[in-house]
Each structure stands twice: as structure tokens, then as C-alpha cells.
Amino acid sequence: MGIHASWDMIVIGGGIAGLTAAVRAGQSGLRVCVLEKGSDESYLCNSRYTGGTLHVCLRDIMADPAELRAAIETATAGQVSPAVADAIATDGRRFVRWLQEMGTRFMKISPAAYHNWVLAPPRPVRPGLDWKGRGGDVLLRMLGAAVVKQGGKVIRGARARELVMREGRCIGVRADIEGHTMTFNSAATVIADGGFQANAELVRENISPRPERLKQRGAGTGAGDGLIMAREAGAQTRGLQCFYGHVLSRQAMSNDDLWPVPVIDPLAASGIVVDAQARRFANEGEGGVFIANAIARLEDPFSVHAIFDDAIWNGPGKNDFIPPNPNVPNGGGTLLVANSIAELARMAGLPEAMLVSTVQEYNAAVVNGATDSLLPPRRSDKIRPQPIERAPYYAIPVCAGITYTMGGILVNEHACALDMNGVVMPGLYAAGSASGGVEGGPRVGYVGGLAKAGVLGLRSAEHIAMQRSA
Ligand SMILES: Cc1cc2nc3c(=O)[nH]c(=O)nc-3n(C[C@H](O)[C@H](O)[C@H](O)COP(=O)(O)OP(=O)(O)OC[C@H]3O[C@@H](n4cnc5c(N)ncnc54)[C@H](O)[C@@H]3O)c2cc1C
């Protein structure tokens, strides 16, 4: 086992969270080393695949912090501590300005306020994965180069495995490099390994009985190493049950034209989703991220169809940025079309009488403005429920796409990891998708992966620099 030189800060993971922390720390004169398990120069991670929209709760990240804080509290149903909500609400804009000072360009790519701050160049408006030379890729290269320019180090092909702890303080990391274990001593360690979505065992434990039936809607590099090593060291975790993701055509499991976009969310959230018994099982009105989580929790996440009518298909179905109409059928995804609900049920292999009754019951509730009393209830104030009444009728077999896990190592507003008693663990930090207590809750509140990565990345570095100079 080798010992590597001592560092002021070790960062586990070279995504946007980790590299932001590293560059910010370098700006304060700290000696920084980033351990990245990917060995390729363009190692894959969610930050490279990202759509690049900086937002908070799908609002303009530059909006009034009080408005953003309220949006975080509503989306997460109060699960996020006020100090953490405040940090994201106030520092999202600071992250944008900081990136601009470093030369990052942003674009507004649609009239929606949500799209006011998108990393340039944006992804082209077409289905499928397209990351080379796009905003996330450009940003990672710039940040990686900045770390090195400041005198820091980025070691690729280095997989962190274990934290070195002494008397409750994190004093380093052990990592596997080319078949050898190396120990890195450091005054502080930032875990930024991108979550645990690609760890089937952890996903089975927390999210879905059938992890193999979820589509990895990202790079699939978040294997939960950080969560496991932090837990072993005594860290508390929060909100492991929720993930950020979307409803996808089931063929996305094997067809790369059908992920990460188009998503089925607008169809599923304006119409209904049903299980193998043709029964509704989710509050569709909470939106696609919520529905994807509900699908994942089913005994069989491959048992779901989105059901909608022609008004939905040609309305919300066309309104998304890269909409399901016509991109799902054009990309080879199944779209079942019938002139009656009974015929649609036969085509989809669903019990005919039950689907007819489910749709009738849903339609009556929509017409009477009583979707709250459906079982399960359906919210109508966020996304307008539309009746399924205008032929032709449609069904799409869907699956849940998991992009990143929302829960993780519980942190405070400085990205400090907290122990089982809620006390700061000296020397240990978590940022980005590795962190917990920032998103999720009963409504699966999506706050924003990039905002979370940037704000906690900045704040971890600033706290470490402050501790050093104190
Ligand atoms: C298709 C797609 C679209 C998205 N669009 C948006 C969007 O528009 N807006 C938004 O806010 N969010 C979006 N997101 C989410 C956002 O991109 C992520 O939340 C964010 O990039 C996460 O950054 P991160 O640094 O935490 O993780 P990552 O970027 O995943 O980086 C983690 C890094 O850690 C490395 N690693 C893992 N384990 C170890 C280990 N043991 N040792 C060393 N290294 C390790 C990995 O290889 C990886 O490089 C999108 C994500 C995807 C996939």
C-alpha cells in the first residue's frame, strides 16, 4: 500500500460538484487533489451528459431568493432544512456569476424562465444522447484545466474506496489505482461521486424491487461508493428513497433514440398511468419525476402504460422541448392507437372492463372537478388533468428512467457531513448528487442537480479554506 503526499483537500469525483469545489479551493491557495475513477480523458459522468439548465425548482436561478426558498420548501414539503434551502436559493446565482467570471457562456434556449441560464453550447433540439462539445463537456474541461493550472492534481483511474478516520475526523482517503491501494492524507475530503443510481443493491434496498427494470438515464457512474464509505465512517444519510428521473418509452431500455429525451411526462401527467390490472397507482398531477418514482416502486416496473386521448397527444404531447409527439413513434417507440378504450386495452394486453371503468371514473372526476377524491387522488393545481374522451385513444408502454438519486450523505449549509446525532464530522464534506437533505420528500421535490452541485461545491471549498485560516 502506497502513501501519497499530503493535501489540503481531496475530492472524490470529477463531475461539476467535485471540480467546482477543487477550483474554488485552489482560488484560496489550498493544495487540491481530485480522484476520478474514470480513466478516459472524457470520462463519463452525469455532468458530461447534462442538459445544462441551471435552475432552482424549474424557476429562473436568478429569481428573488425568497421566491426560490419558498419553492424549495413547497417542492420538498419542508424536508430541507431552512439553512440549506437558503444556501441553494441565495447561492445559485453566485454559482452562475462565478462560472461567468471563469469564462463559461450561457444561453437562453426557450421562452420559459426555466431555460434562461443554459450552459453553452446547448444540446441540439433532437432526441437521443448528444454530449460531445456541449455545455457540460465544455465546462468539465475548463474546470479540470483550471485545477491543474492552479497547481492542483486530477488523478484519473483512481477509485476511492475508504475514508481514513481518526477520532471522528476524516484525515484521508484510500483509493485503488491500477490495482494498487494508495492512501491520500488530507485535512479535508469532499465526496462528490454522483450518487448511487448505478448500484443495484442500494437501489433495491431503497428505491425499486427490480433495479434491472429501471433505465439508467445518465452515465451510470454513480455507484454509491461515497455513501457506503461515509456510512461506514458514521455519517447520517437522508432521503434515499427518491430519485430524479423521467417517464420513458419502455423501448428506451434498448433503443438509444428514446433517452434521455423524449420523455413521456407530459402525456402521463395530463392523462393517466395504469398498472397491469389497468388501475391507476400514482398522483399523476405531481408530474413526471413523481410518476417515475411511483413506477420504480411497483413490484414490476415494466407493467405500466400511459393512457391518453387525441387532445392530449396533439396538445401537451407536442408542447415539450423535445416532445413525445412525434419523437416517440419516429424513434421506434411503441404507440398503440385505437378507436375505443376497450380496443386499446386489448392491444395493450390490459383487462378490458377494468381499463374502461378506470377511464370512466377518471373522466367523471375531471368533469366534476373532483380529482382529489379519486383513489389515489390526483392533484389538479400543478398540471391540468384532461379527460380521455376524444378518439383516437392511445397507450404507450413506459418505464422509469433514473438519472440521479436525490438522497445521500446528510449535509448542512456548508456541505459538511453530519453524523447520526446531526453533529458535523470534521474534515468530511459531500456535494452534488452524493449529498442528501437537499431534494426529495413525499412529493419527490426536484430542486436542481446542477444548482445543488455548484452551490455545495463552492460552499464546501469556502468552508475548508475558512477552517484552515481560522
Ligand atoms: C441527461 C441528463 C440531463 C440533465 N439535465 C439537467 C439539467 O438540465 N439541469 C440540472 O440542474 N441538472 C440536470 N441533470 C443532472 C445534473 O447533470 C447532475 O445532477 C450533476 O451533473 C451531478 O454532478 P455531480 O458532480 O454530483 O455528479 P457527476 O457528474 O456524476 O460526477 C461524479 C463523478 O464521480 C466519479 N466517481 C464515482 N465514484 C467514484 C469513486 N469511488 N472514486 C472516484 N471517482 C468516483 C464518477 O466517475 C463521476 O465522474 C441532468 C443529468 C442527465 C444525465
The ligand as a Gaussian input file, in Angstrom:
#p B3LYP/6-31G(d) Opt

LIG

0 1
 C      -29.277000      13.529000     -19.412000
 C      -29.179000      14.434000     -18.216000
 C      -29.727000      15.713000     -18.275000
 C      -29.641000      16.539000     -17.164000
 N      -30.111000      17.806000     -17.260000
 C      -30.013000      18.638000     -16.203000
 C      -30.392000      19.999000     -16.320000
 O      -30.732000      20.478000     -17.391000
 N      -30.337000      20.771000     -15.186000
 C      -29.914000      20.281000     -13.969000
 O      -29.907000      21.023000     -12.984000
 N      -29.499000      19.006000     -13.856000
 C      -29.513000      18.183000     -14.945000
 N      -29.048000      16.916000     -14.855000
 C      -28.461000      16.494000     -13.570000
 C      -27.063000      17.088000     -13.399000
 O      -26.345000      16.978000     -14.588000
 C      -26.349000      16.336000     -12.285000
 O      -27.129000      16.420000     -11.125000
 C      -24.966000      16.898000     -11.980000
 O      -24.193000      16.988000     -13.143000
 C      -24.281000      15.989000     -10.957000
 O      -22.953000      16.395000     -10.759000
 P      -22.052000      15.584000      -9.742000
 O      -20.718000      16.215000      -9.806000
 O      -22.720000      15.474000      -8.436000
 O      -22.001000      14.085000     -10.326000
 P      -21.323000      13.509000     -11.651000
 O      -21.306000      14.492000     -12.727000
 O      -21.973000      12.210000     -11.940000
 O      -19.815000      13.260000     -11.233000
 C      -19.445000      12.271000     -10.310000
 C      -18.060000      11.748000     -10.675000
 O      -17.583000      10.910000      -9.617000
 C      -16.878000       9.814000     -10.181000
 N      -16.824000       8.726000      -9.192000
 C      -17.816000       7.882000      -8.811000
 N      -17.377000       7.052000      -7.856000
 C      -16.080000       7.370000      -7.622000
 C      -15.089000       6.856000      -6.749000
 N      -15.332000       5.855000      -5.894000
 N      -13.840000       7.401000      -6.789000
 C      -13.533000       8.412000      -7.655000
 N      -14.463000       8.931000      -8.518000
 C      -15.713000       8.426000      -8.480000
 C      -17.672000       9.472000     -11.426000
 O      -16.895000       8.723000     -12.347000
 C      -18.048000      10.877000     -11.939000
 O      -17.097000      11.357000     -12.841000
 C      -29.049000      16.071000     -15.964000
 C      -28.474000      14.803000     -15.917000
 C      -28.527000      13.989000     -17.040000
 C      -27.863000      12.651000     -17.003000

